[in-house]
Amino acid sequence: MAFVYSKTGTAELAADPMPPNATDMFVILKPRKDWPNPDLPKEELVSRIEGNLAKFPGNAYEITQPIQMRFNELIAGVRGDIAVKVFGDDFTQMNRTAEQVAAVLRKTQGAADVKVEQTTGLPMLDIRVNRDAMARLGVTAQDVQDIVTATIGGRTSGQIFEGDRRFPVVIRLSEAQRADIGLLEQVQVPLAGGGYVPLSSVADIKVIDGPNQISRENGKRRVVVQANVRGRDVGSVVADAQATIASQVRLPAGTYLEWGGQFENLQSASERLKLVIPACFILILFLLYGALESVRDAAIVFTGVPFALVGGVLLLFLRGMDFSISAAVGFIALSGIAVLNGLVMVSSIQDLIRSGLSREEAAHVGAMQRLRPVVMTALVASLGFVPMALGEGAGAEVQKPLATVVIGGLVSATLLTLFVLPTLYARFGQKMIKKLDHDNEKHEGDDHGQTFVSNLA
């Protein structure tokens, strides 16, 4: 690595509010050609960094990238790919439930950097009055509170004047004395009948772990369990974790879970795609019908879409890549290219039928004539996506699924267009379409002697 720098707490501009116990460490890597092993995969590099960080106890680490972290924060208010938000009223029960959820996530394949939001661990001085002892000695709770307030918090005993300025005089124990529990136990508390007793006689003094922070969302207390995903897609990791949590984690009354992070973004994008993809296919069918003027021919051309999808899915599987939103966008682009090649082929066959060839002969001749245009269209589109499919730099996790889908789909769609589509048209295409009337063409000329017979199959 080239160098490392860190940022602790909130910056002066406070554009990124952070608690004082949180630190962002930025690891700047050297160019890959300067690495001892330039072919080292990113996953192996992350694993080595995690192994070295595990040697430092008492810390919780999360490895991510700055832009990815900011997007996660904007989407769900957390920095991880997956966020399980535990809502409730009792912090003890909420923390117990959060630990159980974290234990399930640590056992889920693909989940990494699992950690629970730190809500406790802040040392606090706890002074609890003993009412039975106070009743025996004749001390009231107000007396004890006044002494504790004056000893630790301080009490104003007067003012000092310097010209027109005035300063309050506050009496309290020094910082070192306030940190000494043994000394605090010996602080004298006055009795009603005169005399004094030590504070330890009427109160229990100890240092406890108090709440470190209390987070709220929509007015409810919240504890977040977050994790990153490596080696699997977010959807399958969340599905496995949800099934295990539902069977193994019993939620106390008043406690409930919500899932967020990138999974929340995946859900919203999936809901949009459920509307966009059917609308896209319906629009393609309408456009095909407008171009071919036949429902049957439009359906034949549209068969290129499922065959193209098969090729895209197959190549994703062969490359070991998961289905993602970018892959879904690639399927939409692929559908347009597949339909375009099919439309070129069917239009050529229809032109040959108009010239007088039979449907079977036109399908054969049209397939031979349009071999080069169809192959050229597929090659241009697929070769243009090859750099994206092989990319390893920034943004490759988005580009590679899209390019892989398009390349694999074009291979299967081209084979369909050249071999299967002419066969389908020869068997199921229109029986008669806009056939030229040669007699009228001879008598009335090329411009005015065309009559058409519109007998659609």
Order of alpha helices (4+ residues) and beta strands (2+ residues): beta-beta-alpha-alpha-beta-alpha-beta-beta-alpha-alpha-beta-beta-alpha-alpha-beta-beta-beta-beta-beta-alpha-beta-alpha-alpha-alpha-alpha-alpha-alpha-alpha-alpha-alpha
